[in-house]
């Protein structure tokens, strides 16, 4: 189905009352529930599930088998690797309804979530952060920081281009230089 300049594969299900931006593609056997907002030029891979209320910015890539639950918000240029998953309640029980306890999870601009990573709800992933494959994020991740493991721990500082910064906070791939402020946060000196 092509409508309003976006593409939905015939096997995908898109419920009513969704907002989908121009140039977005939704592929095989994916389900987008009602009241989802998807920006322009996004790519939703096969078997993705996007629950009601999820918000995706522009140019977000959702790879195959990703599950996004109510409370998740991704800013522009976010990459969600295959099979990554997000939770939305800290202590779920099938016999207790906890919809009023849903925690918001925010993935900031340009962040990457690696394949098979799990993001525990209520955390914020900073701009251009990098979550290693298979990691379990249980606390907020600062901008330009790579975390790995279970639970995820800081491994390195990373450039906007995704390459690990050297000990001088310099990117050997693109030449950008970074600095650390008084709070320990990394930011680029020049864009």
C-alpha positions in Angstrom: 0.0 0.0 0.0 1.3 3.4 -0.9 -0.5 6.4 0.6 0.5 9.9 1.3 4.0 9.3 0.0 4.8 6.5 2.4 5.0 2.7 1.7 3.4 -0.1 3.7 4.0 -3.7 2.6 0.8 -5.7 2.0 1.6 -8.0 4.9 2.1 -5.2 7.4 -0.7 -3.9 9.6 -1.0 -0.2 10.3 -3.9 0.6 12.7 -6.0 3.7 12.3 -5.1 7.1 13.8 -1.3 6.8 13.0 0.8 9.6 11.7 3.3 8.5 9.2 5.8 10.8 7.5 6.7 11.1 3.8 9.1 8.6 2.4 8.7 6.2 5.4 8.7 2.5 4.5 7.1 -0.2 6.7 8.1 -3.8 5.7 6.8 -7.4 5.9 4.7 -8.6 8.8 5.2 -5.5 11.0 2.4 -4.1 13.2 2.0 -0.4 13.9 -0.7 0.2 16.5 -3.0 3.2 16.8 -1.8 6.6 17.9 1.8 6.0 16.8 3.7 8.9 15.3 6.4 8.0 12.8 8.4 10.8 11.1 9.6 11.1 7.5 12.1 8.9 5.8 12.0 6.2 8.5 12.6 2.5 7.7 10.6 -0.1 9.7 12.1 -3.5 9.2 10.3 -6.9 9.0 8.4 -8.2 12.1 8.7 -4.9 14.0 6.1 -4.2 16.6 5.3 -0.6 17.5 2.8 -0.2 20.3 0.3 2.7 20.7 1.7 6.0 21.7 5.3 5.4 20.5 6.9 8.4 18.8 9.7 8.1 16.2 11.4 11.2 14.7 12.7 11.6 11.2 15.1 9.2 9.6 14.8 6.5 12.3 15.9 3.0 11.3 14.1 0.2 13.0 15.7 -3.1 12.0 14.0 -6.5 11.9 12.2 -8.0 15.0 12.3 -4.8 17.1 9.7 -4.3 19.8 8.8 -0.7 20.8 6.3 -0.4 23.6 4.2 2.5 24.9 6.4 5.2 26.5 9.3 5.0 24.0 10.3 8.1 22.1 13.1 8.3 19.6 14.4 11.5 18.3 15.7 12.0 14.7 18.4 9.8 13.2 18.2 7.0 15.7 19.3 3.4 14.8 17.6 0.5 16.5 19.5 -2.7 15.7 17.9 -6.1 15.0 16.0 -7.8 17.9 16.5 -4.9 20.3 13.7 -4.5 22.8 12.3 -1.9 25.2 10.4 -2.5 28.4 7.9 0.0 29.8 7.0 -1.2 33.3 9.6 -2.1 36.0 7.7 -4.9 37.7 5.2 -6.4 35.2 2.7 -9.2 36.2 0.2 -10.6 33.8 -2.5 -10.6 36.6 -1.9 -6.9 37.6 -2.7 -4.1 35.2 0.0 -1.5 35.5 -0.7 0.8 32.6 -0.6 3.8 35.0 3.0 2.8 35.9 4.4 3.0 32.3 7.8 4.7 32.4 9.0 7.0 29.5 12.2 6.0 27.7 13.8 8.6 25.5 16.4 7.9 22.8 18.1 11.1 21.8 19.2 12.3 18.4 21.6 10.1 16.5 21.9 7.3 19.1 22.5 3.7 18.1 21.0 0.7 19.9 22.9 -2.5 19.0 21.4 -5.8 18.0 19.7 -7.8 20.8 20.2 -4.9 23.3 17.5 -4.4 26.0 16.6 -1.0 27.3 15.0 -1.0 30.7 12.3 1.6 30.9 12.6 5.0 32.5 16.1 5.7 31.1 17.4 8.3 28.6 20.0 7.4 26.0 22.0 10.6 25.2 22.7 12.1 21.8 24.9 10.0 19.6 25.4 7.4 22.4 26.2 3.8 21.3 24.7 0.8 23.0 26.7 -2.3 22.2 25.1 -5.5 20.9 23.5 -7.6 23.6 23.8 -5.0 26.3 21.2 -4.5 29.0 20.8 -0.8 29.8 19.6 -0.3 33.4 20.5 3.4 33.9 20.8 6.6 31.8 23.5 6.7 29.2 25.3 10.1 28.6 25.7 11.6 25.2 28.6 10.4 23.0 29.2 7.4 25.3 29.5 3.7 24.3 28.2 1.2 26.9 28.5 -2.6 26.7 27.6 -5.6 28.8 25.0 -6.8 31.3 24.4 -4.5 33.0 25.8 -2.0 30.5 28.8 0.0 31.7 30.8 2.7 30.0 33.3 1.4 27.6 34.4 4.4 25.6 33.5 7.9 24.4 32.3 8.0 20.7 32.2 10.5 17.9 29.1 11.6 16.2 30.2 9.4 13.3 30.2 6.3 15.6 34.0 5.8 15.9 35.6 5.4 19.4 37.5 8.6 20.4 41.2 8.4 21.3 42.6 9.3 24.7 42.6 13.0 23.6 38.9 12.9 22.7 39.8 13.1 19.0 38.2 11.1 16.2 40.7 9.6 13.9 38.0 8.9 11.3 36.5 12.3 10.8 38.8 14.6 12.7 36.3 16.1 15.2 37.6 17.1 18.6 35.6 16.8 21.8 35.8 18.1 25.3 34.6 17.1 28.7 32.7 19.7 30.8 32.7 20.0 34.6 29.8 17.5 34.8 31.9 14.9 33.0 29.7 15.1 29.8 31.3 15.0 26.4 30.5 17.4 23.7 32.0 18.4 20.3 34.2 21.5 20.2 33.2 22.1 16.6 30.3 20.7 14.6 
